[in-house]
Amino acid sequence: MFEQLRGGIYTPGDKLPSVEVFFSTYAVGRSTIREAFSMLKAMGWLKRATMKFLSQCCT
């Protein structure tokens, strides 16, 4: 996920896919995806708004 944000696949303000989409893409547990979202949020890469994660910065 981090590489997709850094690589510009998602631009600032884009809604990210749901946990289920990432779950299917990466074949890892939902809790792992949620933890990744939490880590990216703590790093300042994501902002959570109404249960959606939005990419916030890509510098």
N, C-alpha and C positions, 0 to 999 in steps of 0.2 A: 504494500500500500504506500509506504513512504517513497519508494522509487517512482511509483506512478504520480504522486504529488510533485515530487522533485523534477520528474521528467516532463511535466507539462501536460500529461494526459488529462488532468483536471486543472482547470484554471480557477483563480480566486473567485469565490461566489458560487461555484458549481455545487449542486447537490450530489453527494456521493451515493453510490448504489446502496441498497439495504444490506443488512447483515447477512440475509439469506443469499444474496447474489455473491458476496465475498466468500461465504461459506462454500458455495458451489464451485467458485473459481479456484480457491486455494485448497479445498478438501481438508479443512481443519475445523475444529469445533467452534461453535458459535461463541463460546466464552473466550476463545482465543482471539476471535475477531473483535469482540467487545473490548478486550484488554488492549488490542492494538489501537482501536479508536481512542481509548483513554490515554494511552501513551502519547499518541500524536496530538491529542488535545493539550496535554501537559507540556509538550514541546512547543506549543503555539502554532501548530500547523492546521488544527481544526477548531471550529467553533460549533458548539451544539445549540441548536435552536429548534424548539418544538419536536424533539425526538429525531431530528434529522441532523446529520453532520455536514457542515459546509466547509470546503477548503477555504482557508483564510489567507495564508501567505505562502508564497513559493519562491522565496529568495534564498 
